[in-house]
Amino acid sequence: MISIPSDIAEGFNRFHNKEYRQFLYIALDSCAELETQLEIAHDLDYVISGEYETILESIDHESKMLRVFN
């Protein structure tokens, strides 16, 4: 999903840490949205189980990194 790194980049260019943190939270919300979209795609058989697990692990890893920054 493009919105996650875009939110991080937009927040990084802000002048205050408070604003940057807000954009990190928005990026974390985008991770949740992506996870939901992945679940739906998997339920509709658009994503096979092996790919599903790999992508889900990547989303989880990214979410954990964002939580560390906040």
Secondary structure, DSSP 8 states (H G I E B T S, - for coil): --HHHHHHHHHHTSSSHHHHHHHHHHHHHHHHHHHHHHHHHHHTTSS-HHHHHHHHHHHHHHHHHHHHH-
